Amino acid sequence: MRRPPGVLFLCVHNAGRSQIGAGWLRHLAGDRIRVLSAGSSPSETVNPTAVEAMAEVGVDISSNRPQLWTEAMVRDVDVVVSMGCGDECPVYPGTQRLDWQLEDPAGQGMEMVRGVRDEIQTLVEELLEDLLDEEDS
């Protein structure tokens, strides 16, 4: 059996955008996709407003913990989705890189975080469709 494709979501602190992206992809894809998230300068905890915003839509990211990205993580996935880390995000030959320009929800109110959450949901749904199409071909 072929190993499922892997996606790594990266942002600076691994506390908001990348956690939301990973949460959505895990929720929507189940075990069809391997999902990782990390940051270039991880925070101590996941943004509580992001946790609350995801809980509103039935996605639990409350037990997630920010972590530092490693070269092994990047080499182990098919797609790296960067979310605002710019040149700090790694690029490896053979790994597709997507750069999603999203506002950082750190320190923002719930309405703004909901907007980022919903924007990420749309992008993740498109990514999942592309990944599953590639698997079928």
URUR-V705594 format. One line per field, one symbol per residue. ss: DSSP state (H for helix, E for strand, C for the rest). psi: psi as a letter, one per 20 degrees, with the letter a starting at -180 (. if undefined). burial: + if it has 16 or more other ideal C-beta (glycine too) atoms within 10 Angstrom, else -. Layout:
ss: ???
psi: ???
burial: ???
This chain:
ss: CCCCEEEEEEECCCCCHHHHHHHHHHHHHHHHEEEEEEECCCCCCCCHHHHHHHHHCCCCCCCCCCCECCHHHHHCCCEEEECCCHHHCCCCCCCEEEECCCCCCCCCCHHHHHHHHHHHHHHHHHHHHHHHHHHHC
psi: pqpqqqppppagikieghhgggggggghhcjipppqqrrhmqrhrqohhggghhhhjkoojhiqpqqpqqhhgghirhppoqmjiciipqpppippppoooqqpipjrrhgghgggghghggggggggggghghhh.
burial: ---++++++++++++++++++++++++++---++++++++-++--++-+++-++----+-+--+-+--+---++--+++++++++---++----++---+-+-+++-+----++-++-+++-++--++--+------
